[in-house]
Amino acid sequence: MIKLKVSLSSIDKVKSFVNTISKFNCEFDLISGRYVIDAKSIMGIFSLDLSKPIELQIHTNDEKDEVLEALKEYIVE
């Protein structure tokens, strides 16, 4: 499992994020406080506070490099 922080601060960024991760077969979870949301769910993402970075958990080992490369524009430190 990979854990990192992502920034999804606009509607367009959320749409492109979901389109990007939907290309992969692994599971993606967004965690904000006590809420865990399926990151492939646009409606679920909009139920979170998007004004600050959100923790993303990626459940994969096979596609790790490809996933990280595809998500580099959303990752924040």
Wavefront OBJ file of the C-alpha trace (Angstrom):
o trace
v 0.000 0.000 0.000
v 1.184 3.506 -0.873
v 0.182 6.565 1.188
v 0.580 10.123 -0.048
v -1.091 13.543 0.029
v -2.928 14.928 -2.994
v -4.409 18.327 -3.764
v -7.794 18.392 -5.534
v -8.563 22.084 -5.227
v -10.822 22.582 -8.275
v -13.676 20.836 -10.069
v -11.530 20.303 -13.179
v -8.734 18.810 -11.082
v -11.169 16.358 -9.454
v -12.521 15.282 -12.864
v -9.064 14.724 -14.348
v -7.914 12.920 -11.159
v -10.845 10.469 -11.343
v -10.277 9.929 -15.080
v -6.590 9.231 -14.419
v -7.052 6.711 -11.596
v -9.950 4.971 -13.356
v -7.433 3.624 -15.879
v -5.883 1.424 -13.173
v -7.303 -1.814 -11.749
v -6.130 -1.179 -8.186
v -8.119 0.356 -5.328
v -7.767 4.026 -4.341
v -9.084 5.485 -1.067
v -9.204 9.122 0.002
v -9.059 9.699 3.754
v -10.176 12.912 5.410
v -10.492 12.720 9.167
v -12.654 9.692 9.924
v -14.091 9.487 6.398
v -12.792 6.992 3.850
v -14.051 7.534 0.302
v -13.567 5.502 -2.879
v -11.317 7.848 -4.865
v -12.940 6.756 -8.140
v -16.245 8.281 -6.964
v -16.628 11.916 -8.049
v -19.643 12.387 -5.753
v -17.690 10.906 -2.841
v -14.780 13.262 -3.436
v -17.055 16.303 -3.439
v -18.325 15.292 0.012
v -14.828 15.978 1.398
v -13.166 19.267 2.363
v -11.074 19.967 -0.742
v -9.546 23.201 0.572
v -6.538 21.297 1.953
v -4.538 18.242 0.821
v -6.168 14.836 1.346
v -4.482 11.514 2.131
v -4.604 9.020 -0.738
v -4.059 5.305 -0.146
v -3.258 3.186 -3.176
v -3.633 -0.568 -2.766
v -1.182 -1.956 -5.323
v 2.321 -3.278 -5.713
v 2.166 -4.291 -9.367
v 1.523 -0.889 -10.976
v 3.288 1.293 -8.399
v 5.591 3.183 -10.771
v 2.898 3.742 -13.405
v 0.405 4.998 -10.812
v 2.880 7.405 -9.207
v 3.899 8.768 -12.604
v 0.256 9.324 -13.601
v -0.517 11.102 -10.294
v 2.567 13.343 -10.059
v 0.638 16.550 -10.843
v -1.718 15.946 -7.874
v 0.862 14.897 -5.267
v 1.880 17.444 -2.625
v 4.482 17.059 0.117
l 1 2 3 4 5 6 7 8 9 10 11 12 13 14 15 16 17 18 19 20 21 22 23 24 25 26 27 28 29 30 31 32 33 34 35 36 37 38 39 40 41 42 43 44 45 46 47 48 49 50 51 52 53 54 55 56 57 58 59 60 61 62 63 64 65 66 67 68 69 70 71 72 73 74 75 76 77
